[in-house]
Amino acid sequence: MKIQGNWKTERRLMSKTFEMSFFPYAIKKWNELNDELRAFGSLVMAAIILVLAYFLRSNDGEDSSIPYATYGSYPVIGHLLSFLRCRTKLLLECGQQYGQCFRIKVLKQRFTMILSYADWMTIIRNQSLKFDGIDFGIKIFGISPALLKFDADGHRLYVQHLKNRDGLRPMVVEFVRRTRKLMKNEKVALEKNGTVLNWISSGLLEFSHHMLYQPSTLALIGEIDPSSLENDFRVFDKSFHYFIIPFPRWVYSWFLPRELKARSRLNASWLKNRDPPHASEFHRDRLAHLSNNSHWLSNEDYGGLLTGFFWASLGNTIPGVFWSLFYILRDAKALETIKEEINTHLPDVPLNADDNDSLAEDWTPEQLDLCAYLESAINETLRLVGAPFMTRKCFRETQIVLQDGRTLNIKPDETVAWFGGASHFDPNMFPEPTTFVFDRFLNKKAETVPGFMPFGGGKSICPGRFFAKYEIKTCVAMLLRYMEYKLEVIETIPTQVLPRIGVGIAPPSRDIPIMYRYKI
Ligand code: HEM
């Protein structure tokens, strides 16, 4: 007995030692592999999971008046692969097979999908279904559930500064000033070294990043050093879409260690400079609000909240600038009309070295508002590329009568979701839905156009939507006003980064070469 006991203990110890040394070793080795080997390894693992999964059948769809979509679904992982591969294709194909309401599953997370805009309006008006943003916050930015309490006050500040015209005005003016300053400095430097007439080669997406990243960050957050965060922003942003998938934690540590480190560095950076000079009033109030709550708010939550806002302010707007430029520049009629409008309404303040930047309030929100064709073209672009996947969580048993007469029974904790792409491409709402019609939204209040929801809707609608549109307008107008450019003839529209569709505006899967130089 004694001997056997010792042997058992020894075996337990050996196995424990093996676990303790093997797993950290394996993870370390995994992280040292290059991207190709890691991709191959991931594929092998995915294949093993699928083979295992084949033997485990799921019972989805039983006892439900709303069908479970078997299209694109695999046992155990549900629609994970199809969801990552191309959300638009999956949801629109399911819509054709199962109607405007069906169920899908991504790993353990179940969604009751609503494709009808009218049904979604009923959902977002129902008090039993609420936006559960904190779920995303925990996963994506590493914040804790305690922040639920904080959220309500945060919304008050959104309304005061980002939705209210008087609150918004100084931020827009500052953004225009910062953008102009960036361009002026660049032009002056080129003049100094005698290369101002040379063409600068870039990609249109890279150019959009360049025009927006620094001016937007400085205008909103104040004088931090945006370039010190730029690489981490890019790394985190590139894989952002994986963070909204309900993967278990270890998946992120194994497969996205670089992104996790970038996120940690971003989170930590806000703690070093808690009161940046020249921050927008919105950001100052937000920081004050955070400090007032510092007795219970951890450093991780503080950092996570600020990274969340930082990403939200740039992650969709940079692709928004790209796609707006892309669609406007390749449409001769749109381009001509918008150029004329810009020349009429936006004063031509030259980019000269001797300008006094602090006096410049050259393009005001009121002047930008007069550019109605540009506004319409941007809305039309957002219709084509903005397809948010919005969710509401059910808090008490609810019944919804759908437009097609079916009754949807929703249980507590169930998640109902809507996909913007479904109505943005509905020909009954937007005739010729795949065509860029630059004046489609002319003199229409975008917020009231049925089915148009690139910024989400209801209480959780994007609070930065007005600022974002002023930013996009400014970038397009600055290029047309102050630069010459050469763009290759773009016959085919680049696809969007497919797994990113649904997060807001997915960037293109490849950049488009552009050459530009400053007008003299
Ligand atoms: C074209 C650019 C943008 C697009 C397409 C966009 C889209 C969205 C969407 C779809 C949501 C989620 C809405 C929902 O689930 O109902 C959202 C949330 C949010 N956006 Fe934007 N956004 C953009 C620009 C901005 C900018 C410039 C800012 C900041 C100035 C911003 C700040 C936020 C914040 C803070 C949230 C979270 C709101 C909450 O806590 O409920 N966004 N955005």
Residues whose N, C-alpha, C, O or C-beta is under 5 A from the ligand:
A	BS01	HEM	G133 A312 S313 N316 T317 G320 G386 P388 M390 P454 F455 G456 G457 S460 I461 C462 P463 G464 R465 F467 A468 V503 G504 I505
